[in-house]
Amino acid sequence: MNALRTIQEVFSRYKILALLIAIALIWAFFTWQSEGAFLTSRNISNLFRQMAITAMLACGMVFVIIAGEIDLSVGSMLGLLGGVAAVLDVSFQVPFWANLCIVLTLGMLLGLFNGYWVAYLRVPSFIVGLAGMLVFRGALLAVTDGATIPIESKAFVGFGQAYLPAGVGYVLAVLLFGLMVVLTLRTRAGRRRYQLEVAPWWQEGAKLAAIAIIIGGFVSVLNSYEGIPVPVLLMLVILGAFSFMARRTVFGRRIYAVGSNLEATRLSGVNTKLVKMSLFGLMGAMCALAGLTNTARLAAGSPSAGNMGELDAIASCFIGGTSMRGGSGTVLGAIIGALIMASLDNGMSMLSVESYWQMIVKGSILLLAVWLDVVSSKGSER
Amino acid sequence: MADYLLEMRGIVKAFSGVKALNGIDLRVRPGECVGLCGENGAGKSTLMKVLSAVYPYGDWEGSIHWDGQELRARGVRETETAGIVIIHQELMLVPHLSVTENVFLGNEITTRLGTLDYAAMHRRAAELMAELKMPHVNVARPVAQYGGGHQQLIEIAKALNKRARLLILDEPTSSLTKAETAILLDIIRDLKRKGVACVMISHKLDEIEAVCDTITVIRDGRHIGTRPMGELTVDQIITMMVGREITELFPREAHEIGEVVFEARHVTCHDIDNPMRKRVDDVSFSLRHGEILGVAGLVGAGRTEMAMAIFGSYPGRHGLELRLDGQPLRVRSPQEAVEAGICLVPEDRKRHGIVPLMGVGYNITLSVLQHYARLGLIDEAAELKAIEEMIARLHIKTASPLLAIRGLSGGNQQKAVLAKMLLARPRVLILDEPTRGVDVGAKYEIYKLMMALVKEGVAILMISSELPELLGVSDRVLVSGEGRLRGDFINDGLSQETVMAAAIGQIAEAA
């Protein structure tokens, strides 16, 4: 009983650890079942490319959920923005950089529009999302005329399909590891200055060694295939930027405050409506990036693009330990949640599991993950 | 005289060692109306919860005899079956259901097939309406279509339908207009003639005087006295209610009071559910540089609503004019109020004060985080420096500024909420029940801090239901009652009796 309690405490404190163990188990299972085919560098590269789109959506969604809202329209919005990008590319020959700017702006505006309805006109976000899901999908059908539009620009296709040269990958890996070391040292110094407990050196060293192995392994595995895929790089950049935003910016702090106690935050003089609306704008920008990546990956804008994308994104956030009551959650958690979902998809497809079984398994995993979260956080509830 | 219908003897009820009730006696004869009087927190509601078995037999000491037999009820259902029905201050009606459905809720008449027998229920409900002199009420219409006064009577109909022999009315007129109150008091007299007994809890002593035969006064959980109404004057009741000695120490220090800095004129707030009723009715006051202005009044006097309106956070319809340094000021949101230098420490700390999952330090910098940031990027060193200064200045006890605030004691949480508002450099600081749920040590520190602030020239508006505290720290005391200003006293040897009398409405517009 006591041992169980201890394990429970460790996991509720280091949620990420539990998630990593889950991934290890899932990968081990699929590797065993596929007789090693799952763990080849080709498939791993594939897996990361598959997860990138869901992960981009999840990075935006996690903040929406932390603030106590939800956005069901992201799948359709992804499709619409991807479709618009394809039309701009094919019918108007817009150069890719301009296309990127236009679609990003459009995504942000659509998101802000959603956010305006939620924050200022006080329509529940569930309803706004449901409405947007229909409206954006309808708009996509109108834009594409219900047909698939193959894109022509090489740069555009590269956005979804290109790989970084191996050397660049290694340089980035070294830079990233250096950054982690600096951050660790700074955190330690900070904690010591404010009389907080500091983890022993061996623990910190082990953590850094593990990070080095993960980064090194990640880059060398991807390099041994074709290199780091561009969408995966984009996803990692977003992960870094958003984690920084969550911890170090006024906006990030306010998102958590709004989600933990909206009234107290408002009565502290914070413009909570603006915070909420901006969040949806950010979500829209993520939809734009995901939509561009999706269109580039398929080399075509499709009227069914992003179907059910919102559910994968939301599931990733919850699997990644974001609280349904708002106020807590991390971007890293959401990304790992997306990795778990993508691993299940990829592994089961590889084992040629029937698609209906895939849906049943994914649904059950979501239910199980959230239940575990509820059970493990029970102790801290009062 | 007839035998007692209800006899409560030596009731003692403790909450984790603290005695909320300490030997209370209450006796009621059939057809008698007993007025239960006492200040906020004297134990009136607790006593009624013991009687109606919200706290079941065994949770308290003493005995209850009902109709000559000992009553050992385990739940509200049993006391209701016996004929004791409590009508709470907040009505328990379902607004979208019809009058009939509400009257019969949980008590429905069914046909042999198990379906609802609407014909029989409507007939009985209409009879009850006639009995309560409301024959014009259409019992098939939803309760929401009728006003507060009617709803109160519908609650009584519901009680009578359960064959109540003792009605407990907890502040029954707090949401009624004068005319509605008169009707209700008439009905109570009528019920008395029919042999129904009442226990009435009310702050409004004129109403108690109008219908009650006997008065029982409790104070700080103790039984102070029971006397026939005829032998008592309202002044005597007030003396019995207050009578508390000022035992706490207040660090009152001499400080200079300057010119008027802030004025609020014609503050009016309408009730959210019943816009016809005014929670605050045309209140005006001014606040001077370095002054502590206390606001006294009973619960429901509209003080919190007034504070919210000034701070731009009152959700219902309201109107007011504000002036800061003689300049007109418009405040449409808490954000604008904080920017103008008006800060509020709210009454309900848990719901409106703290952000529970965040650290103590982050709670403190929540209101003005932008001051510790450039281009939206937080300067962590500057932020932590500000946090540490506040923690040191207010003696907030926490192992680390990063610790989640929900783990702190009430007093330290309150100090953190205060710190948050101090960082915004207020010129006018509104404190709504700043020491509620705070231990004695922290209370003293909060008073000390208030003294330090007024010396710096901050003007403080302090709402408090604790008279000793209010008289202990205020320079001037406003008394509000039923949404109106009933007194404005310089606190120069001001007595609790004077303030209480004004709050209850016995002295009109003194000083």
Contacts between the chains, C-beta under 8 A, distances in Angstrom:
chain1	res1	chain2	res2	distance
A	190	B	380	7.4
A	194	B	384	6.8
A	194	B	400	6.0
A	194	B	401	6.4
A	194	B	402	7.0
A	195	B	399	8.0
A	195	B	400	6.4
A	196	B	400	5.1
A	196	B	402	6.5
A	248	B	377	6.1
A	248	B	378	5.3
A	248	B	380	7.2
A	249	B	373	7.4
A	249	B	376	5.0
A	249	B	377	5.8
A	249	B	378	6.2
A	250	B	369	4.9
A	250	B	370	5.5
A	250	B	373	4.9
A	250	B	376	5.2
A	250	B	377	8.0
A	250	B	378	6.2
A	251	B	376	6.0
A	253	B	362	6.4
A	253	B	366	7.7
A	253	B	369	6.0
A	253	B	378	7.0
A	254	B	369	7.4
A	256	B	355	7.9
A	256	B	357	7.3
A	256	B	358	6.4
A	257	B	355	4.9
A	257	B	358	6.2
A	257	B	362	7.7
A	257	B	366	5.8
A	260	B	355	4.7
A	260	B	356	6.1
A	260	B	357	4.3
A	260	B	358	6.0
A	261	B	351	7.6
A	261	B	354	6.8
A	261	B	355	4.5
A	261	B	356	6.3
A	263	B	351	6.0
A	263	B	352	5.2
A	264	B	351	7.3
A	264	B	352	5.4
A	264	B	353	5.7
A	264	B	354	6.0
A	264	B	355	5.3
A	265	B	355	6.2
A	265	B	366	6.6
A	266	B	313	7.3
A	266	B	333	7.9
A	266	B	334	5.9
A	267	B	311	7.5
A	267	B	313	6.0
A	267	B	334	5.2
A	267	B	344	6.7
A	267	B	346	5.8
A	267	B	352	5.3
A	267	B	353	7.8
A	268	B	334	7.3
A	268	B	338	7.4
A	268	B	366	4.6
A	268	B	367	4.1
A	268	B	420	6.1
A	269	B	334	5.1
A	269	B	335	4.9
A	269	B	337	7.0
A	269	B	338	3.1
A	269	B	339	7.1
A	269	B	343	7.9
A	269	B	367	4.8
A	269	B	368	7.6
A	269	B	424	6.7
A	270	B	335	6.8
A	270	B	366	6.8
A	270	B	367	7.1
A	271	B	333	7.5
A	271	B	335	5.1
A	327	B	355	7.8
A	327	B	356	7.9
A	327	B	357	4.5
A	327	B	358	8.0
A	328	B	357	5.7
A	382	B	406	7.8
